[in-house]
Amino acid sequence: MRTSFVFSEVVTGLRRNVTMTIAMILTTAISLFLFGVGLLIVLMVGRMQDDYLSQLEVSVLLTSEVSANDKDCTQQPCAGLRSALETTSGVESVVYENREKGYERFKKIFEAQPELVKLARPEAIPSTFRVKLEDPERADVIVQAFTGKAGVKSVNDQGQVLSRLSDFLTGVRDGVLALAVLQAFAALLLISNTIQLSAYTRRTEVNIMRLVGATRWYTQLPFLIEAVVAGIIGAVGAVGLLAVFKLFLLDRVLGDLFRANIFSPLNLLDVLLLSPVLLGVSVLISALTGYVTLRLYVRL
């Protein structure tokens, strides 16, 4: 088999159907880009869950009266609540945080948003018991036992907040992946149509090759390589789009949340680590689509 001839046929095919080739590359790039965005969201959710799972707490917020009059938690009902929390089964530790300490924590968390910090006042932040559990999934025990007790304003389970946030991001991921599937379907149709058109425009020379003894595999290989080359170019474009998306959209929209350590930041290395996956998926889909098209719809 003459390698130079095969690759010259590939170049000829890509140039002859340049508009459809460009459309195929763009559609492939967009579908892989959306798929990559879905993978980045999966990565971000996984890191967020790993970071927060060991740090989840139940916050028992005290009323304004208790917060204002019992700074050191030495009086009732604050002292009684602390004792009850410490003796509750499954509680690992209980930390009391008065208004001043709560305000300092607030400033540290939102240091990337100075306008918000300026608006806040220590008087607006309640004293809080931060309860760490041996099993974070048993937070409902504390919620049920201390909600409505004297001196308690509310009981917040951070696990519920994390769960709602994870559910939201999972929904976004599912929506993006659904769009990626639609785009991938369009890319498959374009690959198939491009191969059929390329084969039709070169039917005469292919028939001559068959008459002089060329095998079917030899005549089909250039068309298969065309599809794979277009897929590789599309995958490279998708990686570039992901890098642009990360630098100019994700970092700007979620930058404050990254700096506040609410989300674990993503970096360009994460995008590069995804590039082999996108490249492999693109090559596999392009090769399979090309092969099936040649076997079912094109007789060479």
Secondary structure, DSSP 8 states (H G I E B T S, - for coil): --HHHHHHHHHHHHHHTHHHHHHHHHHHHHHHHHHHHHHHHHHHHHHHHHHHHTT-EEEEEE-HHHHHH-TTS-STTHHHHHHHHHTSTTEEEEEEE-HHHHHHHHHHHTTT-HHHHHH--GGGS--EEEEEESSGGGHHHHHHHHTT-TTEEEEEEHHHHHHHHHHHHHHHHHHHHHHHHHHHHHHHHHHHHHHHHHHHHTHHHHHHHHHTT--HHHHHHHHHHHHHHHHHHHHHHHHHHHHHHIIIIIHHHSHHHHHTTSS----HHHHHHHHHHHHHHHHHHHHHHHHHHHHHT---
